[in-house]
Amino acid sequence: MSRLKKVSVFGTLCWYFSLFCKKLLNFVTMHRLLTRVINRVLLCGPLKPAMGIEAEIHTQGQRRMVSV
């Protein structure tokens, strides 16, 4: 004969709450990881063409010495 355990409503709610917390923790962890990866990819990307053109314009000008 097998013994059947009576599970209370509170125990069942606690079990579902613990599952919810685990899922939420996994979601938060994955969100944080994806955010870090995306930020690193975006920050390490090549320079925009406008930035390169502006740098060329400023280096082409004449240099002047200003004394105070």
C-alpha positions as CSV (number, residue, x, y, z in Angstrom):
1,M,0.0,0.0,0.0
2,S,1.2,3.5,-0.7
3,R,0.7,6.4,1.5
4,L,-0.9,9.4,0.0
5,K,0.2,12.8,1.3
6,K,-2.3,15.4,1.8
7,V,-1.0,18.7,0.5
8,S,-2.4,21.8,2.0
9,V,-3.5,24.8,-0.1
10,F,-0.8,26.9,1.5
11,G,1.9,24.3,0.5
12,T,0.6,24.3,-3.0
13,L,0.7,28.1,-3.2
14,C,4.2,28.2,-1.8
15,W,5.3,25.7,-4.4
16,Y,3.8,27.7,-7.3
17,F,5.3,30.9,-5.8
18,S,8.8,29.3,-5.7
19,L,8.4,28.2,-9.3
20,F,7.4,31.8,-10.2
21,C,10.4,33.2,-8.5
22,K,12.8,30.8,-10.3
23,K,11.3,31.8,-13.6
24,L,11.5,35.5,-12.8
25,L,15.1,35.1,-11.7
26,N,15.9,33.3,-15.0
27,F,14.2,36.1,-16.9
28,V,16.0,38.9,-15.1
29,T,19.3,37.1,-15.5
30,M,18.8,36.6,-19.2
31,H,17.7,40.2,-19.6
32,R,20.8,41.5,-17.9
33,L,23.1,39.2,-20.0
34,L,21.5,40.3,-23.3
35,T,21.6,43.9,-22.3
36,R,25.3,43.7,-21.6
37,V,26.1,41.9,-24.8
38,I,24.1,44.3,-26.9
39,N,25.7,47.3,-25.2
40,R,29.2,45.9,-25.8
41,V,28.4,45.3,-29.5
42,L,26.9,48.8,-30.0
43,L,29.8,50.5,-28.1
44,C,32.5,48.6,-30.0
45,G,31.1,49.2,-33.4
46,P,33.1,51.1,-36.1
47,L,33.1,54.9,-36.2
48,K,30.3,56.6,-38.1
49,P,31.3,58.2,-41.4
50,A,30.2,61.6,-40.2
51,M,32.8,61.4,-37.4
52,G,35.6,60.6,-39.8
53,I,34.7,63.5,-42.2
54,E,34.6,65.9,-39.3
55,A,38.0,64.8,-38.1
56,E,39.4,65.3,-41.6
57,I,38.0,68.8,-41.8
58,H,39.6,69.8,-38.6
59,T,43.0,68.4,-39.4
60,Q,43.1,70.2,-42.8
61,G,42.9,73.7,-41.4
62,Q,45.9,75.9,-40.7
63,R,47.4,76.0,-37.3
64,R,47.8,79.2,-35.5
65,M,49.7,80.0,-32.3
66,V,47.9,82.2,-29.9
67,S,49.9,83.9,-27.1
68,V,48.4,85.4,-24.1
